[in-house]
Every structure is written in structure tokens, then in C-alpha cells.
């Protein structure tokens, strides 16, 4: 949903761990949150979401981009939101200029980045032990050759560890990975912190121990 990227012609691709308290059957792996342009100047808000245009993608969509917050039978509200707010803006790029291209390319990027596989290969997996945030960052940067942006839930009262909740990767308009640059203060009007339950995700603190659970509690 939200990108703090402030470089011209970039896209942000985000992986998300969902809040188990708010979810119906939450997956135990990283899923897609969204594919967003860093600017939203040329959005066609009259271009409404039509699930029939992505009927060939539905199997992959349900697996990799699930809508776990809504219990409706077809669970398309999340996809509609992403298209209405971000897809209609990203469609200024030819490679994303239809609903099928937009959602299909997001799935393609998800499979290409393979965050689940990367973390597992590095021995970073859900655990009751804590990780160092700097170690996670260094692992991702070494593996991908670019620096993503990692967001966490802050420690709850009486706790010392933050909880990893979201990881953003950034791409050029040619869909090549680039470093993510976090803006201080979020000057882009599209951008905001993401709320999960009663907590807010924000850029992780490098000095705090980090909890990586199978589900965000």
C-alpha cells in the first residue's frame, strides 16, 4: 500500500506479514501487500476494478496476494483497493497498463524476488529467539544487491523487542531493483504508516532486538 520512496519513476513492491488477530486463516509465509508507484499524479479513478479481467490469475492471487481481512466468498476487496488506489496510477507504465498486467506483474515480481526462499537460505526463519535488525538488513542487501525497507511493529508495553511486519523492495520503471530511500516525515501525500490492529508499522529500529514470528500476534 504505502511507499516512502522519493526517487523519480520508481515503484515499490511490498511483502506483508498479517496480524493473526485480524485474519481469517492467515498464511505462514510472506505474501504480497502491493505494487505502488512513488507518485500518484496521473491516476484514472474512473477505471474500476473488474475481477473477470484477472480470472486467469485467481489461483496465484489467492495464494500469493490473499485477502485475509475479509470473509466474503470471493475475497476481492483487497485487490479492488489496491487497483483503485495504486493500480490506476501505475497503469501509466505500458508494462502495467491493464488490470491483468498490473496484478500479473506483481505476482511475477513476487516469484522473482522470492523473499521466503532468501530468508530461509540465510537461516532467518520464524523463531522464539530474537534477531539483530542489522543482520537481517545485511543479509537482504547482500542477497539482492540493493537495500530494501523493513518495517516493524514497536515493542508492546513491558517488551523489549520489535516485531518485523513488512518488507518493501523498490524498482525502476524498467522493473530493475534499486535501493529504497526512506523519507523523513513522509512528504508524499499518498504515504502513511500502515496500521495493523491497534499498532502501527514504521521503519525498524536498528538497535532493538527483532522478533520474527510465523504470525504477527
C-alpha positions in Angstrom: 0.0 0.0 0.0 2.4 2.6 1.1 5.8 3.7 -0.2 8.1 6.3 1.3 10.2 6.3 -1.9 11.3 9.7 -3.2 13.1 8.9 -6.4 11.6 9.7 -9.7 10.0 6.9 -11.7 10.2 4.2 -9.1 7.8 1.5 -7.9 7.6 -0.1 -4.5 6.8 -3.7 -4.1 5.8 -4.8 -0.6 5.7 -8.1 1.3 3.5 -8.4 4.3 3.0 -10.5 7.4 -0.6 -10.2 8.6 -1.9 -9.6 12.1 -3.2 -13.0 13.3 -5.8 -11.4 15.5 -7.4 -9.7 12.5 -7.1 -12.5 9.9 -9.1 -15.5 8.7 -6.6 -18.4 8.2 -3.5 -16.2 7.9 -0.8 -17.7 5.7 2.5 -18.6 7.4 4.7 -17.1 4.7 5.3 -13.7 3.2 2.5 -12.5 0.9 2.1 -9.5 -1.4 0.8 -6.3 0.1 1.0 -4.1 -3.0 2.8 -2.7 -6.0 2.8 1.1 -5.8 4.2 4.0 -7.8 6.1 6.5 -5.8 4.0 9.3 -7.2 0.2 9.4 -7.9 -0.1 12.2 -10.4 -1.8 10.5 -13.3 -4.4 8.2 -11.8 -7.6 7.2 -13.6 -10.0 6.9 -10.7 -12.9 6.1 -13.1 -11.2 2.8 -14.1 -13.0 0.4 -11.8 -11.7 -3.0 -10.7 -13.2 -5.9 -12.6 -12.3 -9.3 -11.2 -13.2 -11.0 -14.5 -10.1 -9.3 -16.1 -7.8 -11.3 -13.8 -9.7 -14.6 -13.9 -6.7 -16.4 -15.2 -4.6 -15.2 -12.2 -7.1 -16.1 -9.5 -5.3 -19.2 -8.3 -2.0 -17.4 -7.9 -3.7 -14.3 -6.5 -5.4 -16.3 -3.7 -2.0 -17.9 -2.8 0.4 -15.0 -3.1 -1.9 -12.0 -2.6 -4.6 -13.3 -0.3 -7.3 -11.0 1.2 -7.3 -12.4 4.7 -9.1 -9.5 6.3 -12.4 -10.0 4.6 -14.5 -13.1 4.9 -16.5 -12.6 1.7 -16.7 -15.7 -0.5 -14.6 -14.3 -3.3 -12.4 -12.1 -1.1 -11.7 -9.5 -3.8 -11.9 -6.3 -1.6 -8.2 -6.1 -1.0 -7.4 -6.4 -4.7 -10.1 -3.8 -5.5 -8.5 -1.4 -3.0 -5.0 -1.9 -4.5 -6.2 -1.4 -8.0 -8.3 1.7 -7.2 -5.6 3.4 -5.2 -2.4 2.3 -6.8 -3.0 0.2 -10.0 -4.8 3.1 -11.7 -1.7 5.2 -11.1 0.8 2.5 -12.0 -1.0 2.0 -15.3 0.8 4.9 -16.8 3.6 2.4 -17.5 2.9 0.3 -20.5 4.0 -2.9 -18.7 1.3 -2.3 -16.1 -1.4 -0.6 -18.2 -4.2 -3.2 -17.6 -5.6 -4.9 -14.6 -4.2 -8.3 -15.9 -0.8 -6.8 -16.5 -0.7 -5.0 -13.1 -1.7 -8.0 -11.0 0.2 -10.4 -13.2 3.4 -8.4 -13.0 3.1 -8.1 -9.2 2.9 -11.9 -9.0 5.9 -12.2 -11.3 7.9 -9.9 -9.1 6.9 -11.8 -6.0 8.2 -15.0 -7.5 11.4 -13.4 -8.8 12.3 -11.8 -5.5 11.4 -15.0 -3.6 11.7 -13.4 -0.1 10.6 -16.5 1.6 13.4 -18.5 -0.1 16.0 -15.9 0.5 15.4 -15.7 4.3 15.2 -19.4 4.6 18.5 -19.9 2.8 20.1 -17.4 5.1 18.8 -19.2 8.2 16.4 -16.4 9.0 13.1 -18.0 9.9 10.3 -17.6 12.4 11.6 -18.2 15.9 11.1 -17.5 19.5 14.6 -16.1 19.6 15.4 -12.6 18.6 17.4 -11.4 15.6 19.5 -8.3 15.1 17.9 -6.0 12.6 21.3 -5.0 11.2 22.0 -8.7 10.5 18.6 -9.1 8.6 19.4 -5.9 6.6 22.9 -7.0 5.7 21.6 -10.4 4.6 18.9 -8.9 2.3 21.3 -6.4 0.9 24.0 -9.0 0.2 21.5 -11.3 -1.4 19.7 -8.8 -3.6 22.4 -6.2 -4.2 20.1 -3.4 -3.0 18.7 -2.2 0.3 15.0 -2.8 0.9 13.0 -1.0 3.6 12.0 -3.1 6.6 9.1 -2.1 8.8 8.2 -3.3 12.3 5.6 -3.2 15.0 7.1 -1.4 18.0 7.6 -3.2 21.3 4.5 -3.7 23.3 4.4 -2.3 26.9 6.9 -4.2 29.0 8.5 -5.9 26.0 12.0 -5.1 24.6 11.7 -6.5 21.0 10.1 -5.0 17.9 8.3 -7.4 15.5 9.1 -7.5 11.8 5.9 -7.0 9.8 6.6 -5.7 6.3 9.5 -5.5 3.7 9.5 -3.2 0.8 11.5 -3.6 -2.4 11.9 -0.8 -4.9 12.2 -0.9 -8.7 12.9 1.5 -11.5 10.1 2.0 -14.1 12.0 -0.7 -16.1 11.4 -3.0 -13.1 15.0 -3.3 -12.1 15.8 -3.4 -8.4 17.1 -0.2 -6.8 17.8 0.9 -3.2 14.9 2.1 -1.2 15.2 5.6 0.3 13.1 6.2 3.4 11.7 9.8 3.6 11.7 11.5 6.9 8.2 12.9 7.6 6.5 11.3 4.6 6.1 14.3 2.3 4.3 12.3 -0.4 0.6 12.7 0.2 0.0 9.0 -0.7 2.2 7.8 2.1 1.3 7.0 5.6 2.2 4.4 8.3 0.3 1.2 8.0 -1.9 0.2 10.9 -2.2 -3.4 11.9 -4.8 -3.8 14.6 -4.0 -1.2 17.2 -0.3 -0.9 16.3 1.5 1.0 13.6 4.2 -0.3 11.3 7.2 2.0 10.9 10.8 1.7 9.8 12.5 -0.7 12.1 14.9 0.4 14.8 18.4 -0.9 14.1 19.2 -1.1 17.8 16.2 -3.1 19.1 16.1 -6.9 19.2 13.8 -8.1 16.5 11.2 -10.8 16.7 10.3 -12.7 13.5 7.2 -14.8 14.3 5.3 -17.1 12.0 2.3 -14.8 12.5 2.3 -11.2 13.8 0.4 -11.5 17.1 
